[in-house]
Amino acid sequence: IFGGSNNSGTVNISNINIRKGVITNVYGGNNSGGSTVTANVNIDNGVINSLYGGGKGSETGTGTVTTDQTYVTINNGTITNAYGGGQGTNAIINTDTHITFNGGVITENLFGGGNAGNVIGNAYVNVNNGGVVNVFGGGNVATVNNTIVNFAGGNAENLYAGCNAATVNGKTTLNISGGTITNNAFGGGNNGAVVGIPDVNMSGGNVGNLYGGGNGSTATTPAT
């Protein structure tokens, strides 16, 4: 399912609302070319393998798919992986991504950024309820500018305010006010650097271990 067009053109606003069904992939943006200005994706139920706020880049690597901003809201359902950004190195988010998890189950990972697709602006992640294995403020092998992660409820095994195997070009902000993080919470990334100083705040909730920095030898930060 694509909220945008196939391989060209500009879509001002895309709206996807899923209430039930079994779906392989959902994209808020375009397929292999063109652009979407604002992508809105709302999940109320259903079973989804991969969920993207942005578009899908061309498999040939010759077409660029851009989305200016994305808004992803998950209220229920079962999702394997959820991304605020797009899929592929040429699926770019020009400004910011927003992903809010209010309920349901994410069986693997929630990313504020893209899957190999960079976010030029900031990634905003809000976890209010539900269950997820790993939460990342940034992308999977994809950079972002800044990340802002608010964990207010729900359950996660691990939380990384940064990226997985990529760099946060600015800083990370992690606010924990509720919920349970069973294992570890990191102000940095998982084998991913943070250029700025992580800002980690905890006012409630339960965390197994809380680290100001990141996880792994390449998860560098200037200071914590």
C-alpha positions in Angstrom: 0.0 0.0 0.0 1.3 3.4 -1.0 -0.1 6.7 0.1 1.6 8.5 -2.7 2.0 7.9 -6.5 4.0 5.2 -8.4 7.0 6.7 -10.1 6.5 10.4 -10.6 4.5 13.5 -9.6 3.8 15.3 -6.4 1.2 14.4 -3.8 0.4 17.3 -1.4 -1.2 15.1 1.4 -1.5 11.4 1.6 -3.7 9.7 4.2 -3.7 6.0 5.0 -6.1 4.5 7.6 -5.9 0.8 8.3 -8.5 -0.8 10.5 -7.9 -4.5 9.7 -6.4 -7.0 7.3 -3.0 -8.7 6.6 -0.6 -6.5 4.7 3.0 -7.0 3.7 4.2 -3.4 3.5 2.7 0.1 4.0 4.3 3.3 2.7 3.0 6.8 3.4 4.9 8.2 0.4 5.6 7.3 -3.2 6.9 4.1 -4.8 10.0 4.7 -7.0 9.9 8.4 -7.8 8.3 11.7 -7.2 7.4 13.3 -3.9 4.9 13.6 -1.1 4.6 16.8 0.9 2.9 15.4 4.0 2.3 11.7 4.7 -0.2 10.6 7.4 -0.4 6.9 8.3 -2.9 5.7 11.0 -3.0 2.1 12.1 -6.0 1.0 14.2 -5.6 -2.7 13.8 -4.3 -5.4 11.4 -1.2 -7.4 10.8 1.6 -5.6 8.9 5.2 -6.8 8.1 6.8 -3.4 7.5 5.4 0.1 8.1 7.0 3.2 6.7 6.0 6.8 7.0 8.0 7.7 3.9 8.3 6.2 0.5 10.1 3.3 -1.2 13.2 4.2 -3.2 13.8 2.7 -6.6 15.6 -0.7 -6.5 17.8 0.4 -9.4 19.1 3.3 -7.3 18.3 5.8 -10.1 15.1 7.4 -8.8 14.8 9.5 -5.7 11.6 9.5 -3.6 11.2 12.4 -1.2 8.7 13.1 1.6 8.7 16.4 3.3 7.3 15.2 6.6 5.7 12.1 8.0 3.2 11.4 10.8 2.7 7.8 11.8 0.2 6.8 14.6 -0.1 3.2 15.8 -3.1 2.5 18.0 -3.3 -1.2 17.8 -2.4 -4.2 15.6 0.7 -6.4 15.2 3.6 -5.0 13.2 7.0 -6.5 12.7 9.0 -3.3 12.0 7.8 0.3 12.0 9.8 3.3 10.6 9.0 7.0 10.7 11.0 7.4 7.5 11.3 5.6 4.1 12.9 2.5 2.7 16.1 2.6 0.7 19.1 4.9 0.3 17.2 7.2 -2.1 14.0 7.5 0.0 14.7 10.8 1.7 12.7 12.8 4.3 13.3 16.5 3.7 12.3 17.7 7.2 11.0 15.7 10.2 9.4 12.4 11.0 6.9 11.7 13.8 5.9 8.3 15.0 3.5 7.7 18.0 2.9 4.2 19.5 -0.3 4.1 21.5 -0.9 0.4 21.6 -0.6 -3.0 19.9 2.6 -5.1 19.5 5.7 -4.4 17.5 7.5 -7.8 17.4 10.9 -6.4 16.4 11.9 -2.8 16.0 10.4 0.8 16.1 12.6 3.4 14.4 12.1 7.1 14.3 14.1 7.4 11.1 14.2 5.3 7.9 15.5 2.0 6.8 18.7 3.0 5.0 16.9 6.3 4.0 18.2 9.4 5.7 16.1 12.1 7.5 17.4 15.6 6.9 15.5 17.0 9.9 14.5 15.6 13.3 12.9 12.3 14.3 10.2 12.4 17.0 9.3 9.2 18.8 6.5 8.9 21.3 5.8 5.6 23.1 2.6 5.7 25.2 1.5 2.1 25.4 1.9 -1.3 23.8 4.7 -3.7 23.6 7.9 -3.5 21.4 11.2 -5.2 21.5 13.6 -2.4 20.5 13.0 1.3 20.1 15.4 3.6 18.2 15.1 7.3 18.0 17.0 7.4 14.7 17.1 5.2 11.6 18.4 1.7 10.7 21.7 2.3 8.8 20.3 5.8 8.2 21.2 9.2 9.6 19.0 11.9 11.2 19.7 15.4 12.5 18.3 15.3 16.0 16.2 12.7 17.8 13.6 13.4 20.5 12.3 10.2 22.2 9.5 10.3 24.8 8.8 7.0 26.6 5.7 7.5 28.8 4.2 4.0 28.9 4.2 0.5 27.5 6.9 -2.1 27.5 10.2 -2.3 25.6 13.2 -4.6 26.0 15.8 -2.1 24.8 15.7 1.6 23.9 18.3 3.6 22.0 17.8 7.3 21.5 20.2 7.2 18.6 20.4 5.2 15.4 21.3 1.6 14.6 24.7 1.6 12.8 24.4 5.2 11.7 25.1 8.8 13.0 22.9 11.3 14.7 24.4 14.5 13.2 23.0 16.7 16.0 22.0 15.5 19.5 19.7 13.0 21.1 17.0 13.8 23.8 15.6 10.9 25.8 12.7 11.5 28.3 11.5 8.5 30.3 8.4 9.3 32.4 6.6 5.9 32.6 6.4 2.3 31.3 9.0 -0.4 31.6 12.2 -0.9 29.7 13.2 -4.4 30.7 16.9 -4.5 29.8 18.7 -1.3 28.7 18.1 2.3 27.8 20.8 4.3 26.0 21.1 8.0 25.3 23.2 7.1 22.3 22.9 4.6 19.5 23.5 1.0 18.8 26.9 1.0 17.1 26.0 4.5 15.9 27.7 7.8 16.9 26.0 11.0 18.2 27.8 14.2 17.3 26.1 16.3 20.0 25.8 15.6 23.7 22.9 13.3 24.7 20.3 14.7 27.0 18.8 11.9 29.2 16.0 12.6 31.7 14.1 10.1 33.8 11.1 11.1 36.0 9.2 7.8 36.2 8.9 4.3 34.9 11.2 1.3 35.3 14.5 0.7 33.5 16.8 -2.3 34.0 20.0 -0.2 33.1 20.2 3.4 32.0 23.3 4.7 30.1 24.0 8.2 29.0 26.0 7.0 26.0 25.5 4.3 23.4 26.0 0.6 22.9 29.0 -0.9 21.0 32.5 0.2 20.1 31.3 2.6 17.4 28.6 4.2 19.5 30.6 7.4 20.3 29.4 10.5 22.0 31.4 13.7 22.9 30.3 13.5 26.5 27.4 12.5 28.7 
